Amino acid sequence: MKVFKLMFKNTLRHKLRTFLTIVGIAVAVVAFGFLRTVVTAWYAGVEASAANRLITRNSVSFIFPLPYAYRDRIARIPGVETVSYANWFGGVYIDKSQFFARMAVDAKTILDAYPEFRVPPEQYETFMKERNACIVGADLAKLYKFELGDIIPIEGDIYPGKWEFVVRAIYQPRDEKTDGTQFFFHWEYLDERMKAKMPGRAGEVGWYIIKIDNPANAGIISAQIDDLFRNSRAETKTETEAAFQEDFIQGTSLVIDLLNFISFVIIGIIMLVLGNTMIMSARERTKEYAVLKTLGFSGKHLIGLIAGESLLISFIAGGVGLLLTYPLVGMFSLFVPKTWFPIFYVEPSTVVLAGLSAVGVGIAASFFPIQRAVRTSIVNGLRFVG
């Protein structure tokens, strides 16, 4: 009990220094938590991918289309439950800064392929009856104040022309990990316009979404699909949805890796800040430690005093930093368009990592002060002037 009492008193002996140390570490923890949240948000699509969904795209590049005729052949492969498809539509709504995913999809199967998008049955029925109808995510509807019956005008770029879509359904994300900013409309509507204006681009899909009965067979089914179209005019590459998502964001991987690296550099900064405080404290108390040794305090007692003080400061600072991280992330999500980061919240893994880092930093920062205190003899300790 005496050791614990001394530990708390030592922590509060230099209140200003302890306070500034806690503030410095807390700021670093906030920066670490925020950067880690950005990294996890960027890869949220990969994390939310379903294990039983495959994506088949053109083997050359994602931007090259596939024939619509592939659909029935894929559906006949054993283990395939649902075959859907989509085209990246692009286009400009209001201006180029208003970005959100706009896709032409197979209206009959898209919700079977993506059960996490929940649409009220009556809205879905209305959507199916109207060729230029669209489905928007709840987060997208909230952002742009879309309501059922609203007309959304879009200026085409990939598919030129003026397009008008009527909001007939609003889907609700199944959970917080589901993207609520998507925009879907009938692929048939797109194909009809292409047949009339650009016949050469009719009958094309961007990629196939394939739902399988057993995720364990993903590799086998992927190989069967690609073998089916080998040496054709449009060979395919089939992979899990997670792998497809990773390929899609590969172009920004350098930036994300840099953010990830910086977040861990911050841990080193935390250790330097706390380590400096502990070294200064241990140096000032060299005589005190010598006196404690003469009174019968063992090396274990000194280790407990120094490590306990270091861990106490790191725990307090880490807790304050994590508490401040939540409102900062919340404020960021309010000011940054939801379409940039559809899924943006502090992951439990970030909290655990920050907590473990606080423990590790507390232990590491006390290492050199402990060595100095334990190795310094009583005589040298009493003679020390500093």
Secondary structure, 3 states (H helix, E strand, C coil): CHHHHHHHHHHCCCHHHHHHHHHHHHHHHHHHHHHHHHHHHHCHHHHCCCCCEEEEEECCCCCCCEECCHHHHHHCCCCEEEEEEEEECCCECCCCCCCCCEEEECCCCHHHHCCCEECCHHHHHHHHHCCCEEEEEHHHHHHHCCCCCCEEEEEECCCCEEEEEEEEEEEEECCCCCCCCCEEEEHHHHHHHHHHHCHHHCCEECEEEEEECCHHHHHHHHHHHHHHCCCCCCCEEEEEHHHHHHHHCHHHHHHHHHHHHHHHHHHHHHHHHHHHHHHHHHHHCHHHHHHHHHCCCCHHHHHHHHHHHHHHHHHHHHHHHHHHHHHHHHHHHHHCCCCCCCCCCCCHHHHHHHHHHHHHHHHHHCHHHHHHHHHCCHHHHHHCCC
